[in-house]
Amino acid sequence: MPELHLLSPRGFKAGAAAAGIKSKPAPDVAILACDVLASAAAVFTTNKVFAAPIKIGREHVASGKLRGIVVNSGNANACTGRRGEADARKMCQLTAREMGCDATQILPSSTGIIGHHLPMEKVQSGIAQAAKKLGNSPSHARQFSDAILTTDLRRKAAATRFRFRGEWITIAGVCKGSGMIGPRLAPHATMLAYLTTDAKIPIAQLRKILAGTAEVSFNAVTIDDQTSTNDTAVVLASGLGAAVDSQASIKSFTAAMKEVCQTLAFKIAEDGEGATKVVEIKVRGAKTQADANLIARAIANSPLVKCAMNGNDPNWGRIFVAAGLSGAAFDADRAELSLQNSTVFKSGRPMPFNAPAVSRSLAAKKVVVDLNCRLGKSSVTVWTCDLSKDYVTINADYHT
């Protein structure tokens, strides 16, 4: 079976171009196009300061139907006022003209530096070039992935396929994100995720599945807990494959969507700015789901915990401090904590452990912190990364 990619689902093409928006020569404008009017769902940043393409994107996806997406990197088009909104609409108009559709059927996205107007001559040229390069090969998928990157060090892609009623349904996606990552996406460096599927699925069901999946994937990853002005996750369903119209098919589709989105979320943590490892925070036995989320994110976002992880230091006290300050119900006398499967604290007292051995285990590319609160039945998993000197360097030099 050929390797799956963003354009493997039936009905999709992509094109990208280097328009000169980024400071170095690289693809920075891209189009993701569907051959037909696709069912669409999206979730966006909950930051009260949101970029112009977020405002326009919310308007355009409200109908539940889109023909495509246009995205630029190198400039966020955020905090740019009415001109920024006009530029985002212009991006849609230019793309729609190339695709022969209505501008309201295009969703715009931008990522990069905040507070700068888009260089629209370059954007216009990039859109025209990208439209001429539309195709559905693995190379086209890679070029689209490259065009959305900013401080990312690598592409992030995932795909899966399952069989239903004798017909394959494919779900694929790409994303970007390395810094300024603490997504709080809701219908309730920036995280952008674009998903495609050939499933024939009702719009209301697609919205429900995306919202639920985002909560346990993109909302469960944090690099620095900074919710960007531009965070977006959108899925387009061409409807050229099997119908998702029964409980069994909905269950299979949801599981496949979760698999793709969680893989992408993990890759964001893996590529965190300056990261040397992924830290997976598992919180179990919390009193409520809200408490589980509060505790996990408090641990994941603690600079002291993240620095300890960078130094392979089994300083478990920092984890308990973060949990106790989270605002959630927490009782150290009942909790149990393990680092890389080594129990370091249980029932109110520290446990003897081989500190040098645990330190060596923390040098792995993936570290698991497992905290059992023993107060209830709620659990959550959150992904983050360690905090290195490189993170400070990258963000100190990002603009200047």
Secondary structure, DSSP 8 states (H G I E B T S, - for coil): -----TT-STTEEEEEE--S-SSSSS--EEEEEEEEEEEEEEEEE--SS--HHHHHHHHHHTTSEEEEEEEEEEE---S-HHHHHHHHHHHHHHHHHHHTS-GGGEEEEEEEETT----HHHHHHHHHHHHHT-B-SHHHHHHHHHHT-SS-SS-EEEEEEEEETTEEEEEEEEEE-SSS----EE-----EEEEEE--B--HHHHHHHHHHHHHTTGGGB-SS----SS-EEEEEE---S-B--SHHHHHHHHHHHHHHHHHHHHHHHHT-TT-S-EEEEEEEEESSHHHHHHHHHHHHH-HHHHHHHHTT---THHHHHHHHHSSS---TTT-EEEETTEEEEETTEE----HHHHHHHTTSSEEEEEEE--SSSEEEEEEEE---HHHHHHHHSS--
